[in-house]
Amino acid sequence: MRLILKILSYLYLCAGVQCVHQVSWLPCQFTDENVSVNNEGHIETQHILREAMLQFGLIGDPPVNPHAITFLITASKLDLRRYVEGAEAEQLECELHRYSTEGIYVRWPVLGARDYNHWFSCTLRHTKGLFTVTGFLRHPSDQPAPGQQDYRRWPAIGDIEILTTTVAMVIKTQSPSVRAGLGSEQKLHCQFAVDHKGPKVTVEWHRQHHGERTRLFSHTSRTGESQGTGVGLRSLAGGDASYSLPFTKMSSEGTYICSVSVLPLFISLDIELHIEELPRVSLNVGPTLSLQDGGEQKVACEAESYYPLDVEIVWYVQDPAVSGQTVGAPLPKVLQNVQLSSHKHNQDKTFSLTSFFHLKASLRDSGKQFTCIVSHRSLRMPIRKSFILTVEEPISWTIYLTVGFMVVILCYLYSAKKQSNKNKPY
């Protein structure tokens, strides 16, 4: 009978998700707390880092690591692994924290729930920033609800203790950091799920920038009231709380906070929105610049309409004939006589910058390639603009005099011949 129950529990755990290639356990950093009152009557919290394991399985399973605290996640309506599908265990960073309900006591309305629970938050981050997932772990307690705020009365957890938990609530974003251009349409992803039907949910979005916090949207399912825009109520009913930005502006930049509350739990995720505009790069000369030996030309490379401010412009010179060599080719030389203009502030709050130098032509530089390379955070690869310098020898004054003398002689001979023809009577 016990075996049959284990098989049924395992099938229930896998319902609706693929059971192959799932994460079965993760090493986690558990931040424990020791809360005390100091001599001045103020509350002090000491954070203690402890070794822990997040383990998925059935009640009674042995710990994967018997020398660490084990948070054993057993079957519930929510499977935390479903929200990290496609990621390998080594691509996940796991953090565990105690969670205080701040003295709010609400019986969690699921079948078989006990009167009181200890709560923990579990955050899983993809190492490449593809998503962030936070879940609440519910650890039932045989003790009655405390009369005081629970964060002053944390129960001790042994170094090798096994805490049997279930996932009660999950929130996820697939866009922890977003880079957007001006005028683009963006959707900031945020989804949530609760382990029981008809939860009384409050969803809010805030934007924080330079210390100022602004509420963008709020909805309370208990009353059906909504304020603000950006979230579809129909999709919200299915757990999709994503926020839409139809047209990004400079003022759109900041930290967007998606928060979900189901008493006694409150959870939020931060999404960073960065505005980035690619620079437009141009030279004030063509692909080929022709000068006479000793001649001078101001050469400028302009990076226009980029954001944010930081940009790097570097000039190089090299012989293009040897640039394709794989062995023994000299490295491009960085030009040193380069100057920068001051940053230009454009009307749309983007920036422009010009890098220039005065080129004095020399015959030994003829055929060389001059390249301007612009690097900016918005670029995957730097932008390169080049020109080839052609230097010609100046025509000497003797050549000018000889050519002029010959022109005068030819004009004189032509005039004399014309006059001779007029003097003939026939």
C-alpha positions as CSV (number, residue, x, y, z in Angstrom):
1,M,0.0,0.0,0.0
2,R,2.8,2.4,0.9
3,L,4.4,1.7,-2.5
4,I,1.2,2.4,-4.3
5,L,0.8,5.7,-2.5
6,K,4.4,6.7,-3.4
7,I,3.7,5.9,-7.1
8,L,0.5,7.9,-7.1
9,S,2.2,10.9,-5.4
10,Y,5.0,10.8,-8.0
11,L,2.5,10.8,-10.9
12,Y,0.7,13.7,-9.3
13,L,3.9,15.6,-8.9
14,C,4.7,15.1,-12.6
15,A,1.2,15.9,-13.9
16,G,1.2,18.6,-16.5
17,V,5.0,18.8,-16.8
18,Q,7.7,16.7,-18.3
19,C,9.3,14.4,-15.8
20,V,12.5,13.8,-17.7
21,H,15.5,16.0,-17.4
22,Q,14.1,17.9,-14.4
23,V,16.1,19.3,-11.7
24,S,15.9,16.9,-8.7
25,W,18.0,19.0,-6.2
26,L,20.0,22.2,-6.0
27,P,22.6,23.4,-3.5
28,C,21.3,26.6,-2.0
29,Q,22.5,29.4,0.3
30,F,20.2,29.7,3.2
31,T,20.3,33.1,4.9
32,D,19.2,32.5,8.5
33,E,18.4,35.3,10.9
34,N,19.1,35.8,14.6
35,V,16.9,38.6,15.8
36,S,17.5,40.2,19.2
37,V,16.9,43.5,21.1
38,N,20.0,45.5,22.0
39,N,20.6,47.5,25.1
40,E,19.0,50.5,23.7
41,G,15.8,48.6,23.0
42,H,16.3,48.5,19.2
43,I,15.8,45.3,17.1
44,E,19.0,43.9,15.6
45,T,19.1,41.2,12.9
46,Q,22.1,39.1,12.4
47,H,22.3,37.3,9.0
48,I,23.9,33.9,9.1
49,L,24.8,32.1,5.9
50,R,24.2,28.3,6.1
51,E,24.6,25.4,3.8
52,A,21.3,24.0,2.5
53,M,19.8,21.8,-0.2
54,L,16.6,22.3,-2.2
55,Q,15.4,18.8,-2.8
56,F,12.3,17.6,-4.8
57,G,10.7,14.4,-3.8
58,L,8.3,12.6,-1.5
59,I,7.7,12.7,2.3
60,G,10.3,10.4,3.9
61,D,12.9,10.6,1.1
62,P,16.4,10.5,2.5
63,P,18.4,13.7,2.0
64,V,20.8,14.1,-0.9
65,N,23.3,15.8,1.3
66,P,23.0,14.5,4.9
67,H,25.4,17.1,6.1
68,A,23.2,20.1,5.2
69,I,19.8,21.5,5.9
70,T,17.3,20.0,3.5
71,F,14.3,21.8,2.2
72,L,12.2,18.9,0.9
73,I,9.6,20.2,-1.6
74,T,6.8,17.7,-1.9
75,A,3.8,17.4,-4.3
76,S,1.4,20.3,-4.5
77,K,-0.6,22.0,-7.2
78,L,2.5,24.1,-8.0
79,D,5.7,22.5,-9.2
80,L,8.6,25.0,-8.9
81,R,10.6,23.0,-11.5
82,R,8.0,23.9,-14.2
83,Y,9.1,27.5,-14.0
84,V,12.8,26.7,-14.7
85,E,12.3,24.2,-17.5
86,G,15.0,24.2,-20.1
87,A,17.7,25.3,-17.5
88,E,20.4,22.9,-16.2
89,A,21.1,22.7,-12.5
90,E,24.5,24.4,-13.0
91,Q,22.7,27.4,-14.6
92,L,20.6,28.1,-11.5
93,E,21.5,30.2,-8.5
94,C,19.5,29.3,-5.4
95,E,18.8,31.5,-2.4
96,L,16.6,30.7,0.6
97,H,15.3,33.1,3.2
98,R,13.0,33.0,6.2
99,Y,9.8,35.0,5.6
100,S,7.9,36.9,8.3
101,T,4.2,37.5,8.0
102,E,4.7,40.5,10.3
103,G,2.2,39.2,12.8
104,I,-0.6,38.7,10.2
105,Y,-2.2,35.3,10.7
106,V,-4.4,33.8,8.0
107,R,-5.1,30.1,7.7
108,W,-3.8,29.0,4.3
109,P,-6.9,27.6,2.5
110,V,-5.6,24.3,1.0
111,L,-6.8,20.8,1.7
112,G,-5.1,19.3,4.8
113,A,-3.5,22.7,5.8
114,R,-2.7,23.1,9.5
115,D,-3.6,26.1,11.5
116,Y,-0.1,27.6,11.4
117,N,2.8,27.6,8.9
118,H,6.4,28.7,8.9
119,W,7.2,30.4,5.6
120,F,10.4,30.5,3.5
121,S,11.1,32.2,0.2
122,C,13.1,30.5,-2.5
123,T,14.6,32.5,-5.4
124,L,16.1,30.8,-8.5
125,R,18.0,33.0,-10.9
126,H,19.4,32.0,-14.3
127,T,23.1,32.7,-14.4
128,K,22.7,34.3,-17.9
129,G,19.8,36.5,-16.7
130,L,17.1,34.7,-18.6
131,F,14.6,34.6,-15.8
132,T,14.1,35.0,-12.0
133,V,11.7,32.8,-10.1
134,T,10.6,33.2,-6.5
135,G,8.4,30.8,-4.7
136,F,7.0,30.6,-1.1
137,L,7.6,27.4,0.7
138,R,5.0,26.4,3.3
139,H,6.3,24.4,6.3
140,P,3.3,23.3,8.4
141,S,3.7,23.6,12.2
142,D,2.1,21.7,15.0
143,Q,2.4,24.8,17.2
144,P,-0.4,27.3,17.5
145,A,-0.1,30.7,15.9
146,P,2.2,33.0,18.0
147,G,0.7,36.0,19.6
148,Q,3.6,38.2,18.7
149,Q,5.2,39.0,15.4
150,D,6.9,35.8,14.3
151,Y,10.2,37.3,13.2
152,R,11.1,37.8,16.9
153,R,10.5,34.1,17.6
154,W,12.2,32.2,14.8
155,P,12.3,28.4,15.6
156,A,15.8,27.1,15.5
157,I,16.8,24.9,12.6
158,G,19.4,22.2,13.1
159,D,22.4,21.8,10.8
160,I,21.1,18.5,9.3
161,E,17.4,19.1,9.7
162,I,14.9,18.1,7.0
163,L,12.0,20.6,6.5
164,T,9.2,19.1,4.5
165,T,7.5,21.9,2.5
166,T,5.1,22.6,-0.4
167,V,5.1,25.5,-2.9
168,A,2.2,27.8,-2.1
169,M,2.9,30.7,-4.5
170,V,5.2,31.5,-7.4
171,I,6.1,34.6,-9.3
172,K,8.4,34.7,-12.4
173,T,9.8,37.2,-14.9
174,Q,11.5,36.3,-18.1
175,S,12.8,39.9,-18.4
176,P,14.8,40.7,-15.3
177,S,16.8,43.2,-17.4
178,V,15.5,44.9,-20.6
179,R,17.4,47.0,-23.1
180,A,15.1,49.1,-25.3
181,G,15.5,51.8,-27.9
182,L,13.5,55.0,-28.0
183,G,10.0,54.7,-29.4
184,S,9.9,50.9,-29.1
185,E,7.1,48.8,-27.7
186,Q,8.1,46.7,-24.6
187,K,6.4,44.1,-22.6
188,L,7.7,43.5,-19.1
189,H,7.0,39.9,-18.2
190,C,5.5,38.9,-14.9
191,Q,3.4,35.8,-14.1
192,F,2.2,34.3,-10.9
193,A,0.4,31.3,-9.6
194,V,-1.2,30.2,-6.3
195,D,-1.8,26.7,-5.1
196,H,-5.6,27.1,-4.5
197,K,-8.6,28.4,-6.4
198,G,-10.1,31.8,-6.0
199,P,-7.3,33.5,-4.1
200,K,-7.8,37.1,-3.0
201,V,-5.0,38.6,-5.0
202,T,-3.7,42.2,-5.2
203,V,-1.3,43.0,-8.1
204,E,0.6,46.2,-8.4
205,W,3.2,47.8,-10.7
206,H,5.5,50.6,-9.6
207,R,8.4,52.4,-11.3
208,Q,11.3,53.7,-9.3
209,H,13.9,56.1,-10.7
210,H,16.3,58.4,-8.9
211,G,14.7,57.7,-5.6
212,E,11.2,58.5,-6.8
213,R,8.6,55.7,-6.7
214,T,5.4,55.9,-8.9
215,R,2.5,53.5,-8.9
216,L,1.6,52.6,-12.4
217,F,-1.2,50.0,-11.9
218,S,-3.1,48.1,-9.2
219,H,-5.9,45.6,-9.2
220,T,-7.6,43.8,-6.3
221,S,-9.6,40.7,-7.1
222,R,-11.6,40.9,-3.8
223,T,-13.3,44.2,-4.9
224,G,-12.6,44.0,-8.7
225,E,-11.2,47.6,-8.5
226,S,-8.4,48.7,-10.8
227,Q,-6.3,51.8,-11.2
228,G,-3.9,52.7,-13.9
229,T,-3.2,51.0,-17.2
230,G,-0.7,48.6,-18.8
231,V,-2.0,45.2,-17.6
232,G,-4.8,43.3,-19.3
233,L,-7.5,42.2,-16.8
234,R,-8.4,39.2,-18.9
235,S,-4.8,37.9,-18.9
236,L,-4.5,38.9,-15.2
237,A,-7.2,36.4,-14.3
238,G,-5.0,33.7,-15.7
239,G,-1.9,34.8,-13.8
240,D,-0.3,36.9,-16.5
241,A,0.5,40.3,-14.9
242,S,2.8,41.5,-17.6
243,Y,3.1,45.3,-18.1
244,S,3.0,46.8,-21.5
245,L,4.9,50.0,-22.6
246,P,3.5,51.1,-26.0
247,F,6.2,53.8,-26.6
248,T,9.4,54.0,-24.7
249,K,10.8,57.4,-23.9
250,M,13.8,58.6,-21.8
251,S,11.5,59.0,-18.9
252,S,10.6,55.3,-19.2
253,E,14.0,54.2,-17.9
254,G,14.1,52.8,-14.3
255,T,13.3,49.9,-12.1
256,Y,9.8,48.4,-12.6
257,I,8.5,46.4,-9.7
258,C,5.8,43.7,-10.1
259,S,4.3,42.8,-6.8
260,V,1.6,40.2,-5.9
261,S,0.0,39.9,-2.5
262,V,-2.2,37.0,-1.1
263,L,-2.5,37.4,2.6
264,P,-0.3,36.8,4.6
265,L,2.2,36.7,1.7
266,F,3.7,39.5,-0.3
267,I,6.2,39.0,-3.1
268,S,7.8,41.3,-5.7
269,L,10.3,41.2,-8.6
270,D,12.4,44.0,-9.9
271,I,12.8,44.5,-13.7
272,E,15.5,46.9,-14.9
273,L,14.6,48.9,-18.1
274,H,17.6,50.5,-19.8
275,I,17.1,52.9,-22.7
276,E,19.9,52.5,-25.3
277,E,20.2,54.2,-28.6
278,L,22.8,53.1,-31.2
279,P,25.2,55.8,-32.4
280,R,25.2,56.9,-36.0
281,V,28.8,57.2,-37.1
282,S,30.1,59.2,-40.1
283,L,33.4,60.7,-41.4
284,N,33.8,64.1,-43.0
285,V,35.9,62.6,-45.8
286,G,35.1,60.1,-48.4
287,P,36.5,56.5,-48.8
288,T,39.6,58.0,-50.4
289,L,41.3,61.2,-49.4
290,S,43.8,62.8,-51.9
291,L,46.3,65.3,-50.6
292,Q,49.6,66.7,-51.9
293,D,52.7,66.1,-49.9
294,G,52.8,68.6,-47.0
295,G,49.1,69.4,-47.4
296,E,46.8,69.4,-44.3
297,Q,43.2,68.3,-43.7
298,K,41.0,68.2,-40.6
299,V,39.5,64.7,-40.4
300,A,36.5,64.2,-38.1
301,C,34.6,61.1,-36.9
302,E,31.2,61.9,-35.5
303,A,29.1,59.7,-33.3
304,E,25.5,61.0,-33.2
305,S,22.3,60.5,-31.2
306,Y,23.5,57.8,-28.8
307,Y,22.4,57.0,-25.2
308,P,23.6,56.5,-22.5
309,L,26.5,58.9,-22.3
310,D,29.5,56.6,-22.3
311,V,31.1,56.2,-25.7
312,E,34.6,55.5,-26.9
313,I,36.1,56.7,-30.2
314,V,39.6,55.5,-31.2
315,W,41.6,56.2,-34.4
316,Y,43.9,53.6,-35.9
317,V,46.3,53.7,-38.8
318,Q,47.7,50.7,-40.7
319,D,48.9,49.5,-44.1
320,P,46.0,47.7,-45.7
321,A,48.4,45.6,-47.8
322,V,49.6,43.7,-44.7
323,S,46.4,43.8,-42.7
324,G,45.3,40.4,-44.1
325,Q,48.5,38.6,-43.1
326,T,48.1,36.1,-40.3
327,V,51.7,35.9,-39.3
328,G,54.1,38.8,-38.8
329,A,51.6,41.6,-39.7
330,P,52.2,44.8,-37.7
331,L,49.4,45.8,-35.4
332,P,47.4,48.8,-36.2
333,K,48.9,51.9,-34.6
334,V,46.7,54.1,-32.3
335,L,46.8,57.8,-33.3
336,Q,47.9,60.0,-30.5
337,N,47.2,63.5,-31.9
338,V,43.4,63.1,-31.5
339,Q,41.1,65.6,-29.9
340,L,37.5,65.3,-28.7
341,S,34.7,67.9,-28.8
342,S,32.5,68.4,-25.8
343,H,29.4,66.2,-25.6
344,K,26.5,67.7,-27.5
345,H,23.1,67.4,-25.8
346,N,20.4,66.8,-28.4
347,Q,16.8,67.8,-28.1
348,D,15.7,64.2,-27.6
349,K,18.2,63.8,-24.7
350,T,20.6,61.7,-26.7
351,F,24.2,62.7,-27.1
352,S,26.7,63.4,-29.9
353,L,30.5,63.5,-29.8
354,T,33.2,64.3,-32.5
355,S,36.7,62.9,-32.5
356,F,39.1,64.8,-34.9
357,F,42.7,65.3,-35.8
358,H,44.7,67.4,-38.3
359,L,46.3,65.2,-40.9
360,K,49.5,66.5,-42.5
361,A,50.1,64.5,-45.6
362,S,53.4,62.8,-46.2
363,L,54.5,60.6,-49.1
364,R,55.5,57.8,-46.7
365,D,51.8,57.6,-45.5
366,S,50.4,57.3,-49.0
367,G,48.2,54.2,-49.2
368,K,47.7,53.8,-45.5
369,Q,44.2,53.2,-44.0
370,F,42.9,55.4,-41.2
371,T,40.0,53.8,-39.2
372,C,37.7,55.3,-36.7
373,I,36.3,52.7,-34.2
374,V,33.3,53.6,-32.1
375,S,32.3,51.5,-29.0
376,H,29.1,51.9,-27.1
377,R,27.0,49.8,-24.7
378,S,24.2,49.5,-27.2
379,L,26.5,47.9,-29.8
380,R,27.2,44.2,-30.0
381,M,30.2,45.0,-32.2
382,P,32.0,48.4,-32.5
383,I,31.3,50.5,-35.6
384,R,34.2,51.0,-38.0
385,K,34.6,53.8,-40.6
386,S,37.8,54.0,-42.7
387,F,39.4,55.9,-45.5
388,I,42.6,55.5,-47.6
389,L,45.0,58.3,-47.9
390,T,46.6,59.1,-51.2
391,V,49.5,61.5,-51.2
392,E,50.8,63.1,-54.5
393,E,54.0,65.0,-55.1
394,P,53.5,68.7,-55.7
395,I,54.2,70.1,-59.2
396,S,57.4,72.2,-59.1
397,W,57.6,75.9,-60.2
398,T,59.9,75.1,-63.1
399,I,57.2,72.9,-64.6
400,Y,54.7,75.7,-64.2
401,L,57.2,78.2,-65.9
402,T,58.0,75.8,-68.7
403,V,54.4,75.1,-69.4
404,G,53.6,78.9,-69.3
405,F,56.5,79.7,-71.6
406,M,55.4,77.1,-74.1
407,V,51.8,78.5,-74.0
408,V,53.1,82.0,-74.7
409,I,55.3,80.8,-77.7
410,L,52.4,78.9,-79.2
411,C,50.1,81.9,-78.8
412,Y,52.8,84.2,-80.5
413,L,53.3,81.8,-83.4
414,Y,49.5,81.5,-83.9
415,S,49.1,85.3,-83.9
416,A,52.1,85.7,-86.3
417,K,50.7,83.2,-88.8
418,K,47.3,84.9,-88.7
419,Q,48.8,88.3,-89.4
420,S,50.9,86.9,-92.3
421,N,47.8,85.5,-93.9
422,K,46.1,88.9,-93.7
423,N,49.1,90.6,-95.5
424,K,48.9,88.3,-98.6
425,P,47.0,89.9,-101.6
426,Y,45.6,86.6,-102.8
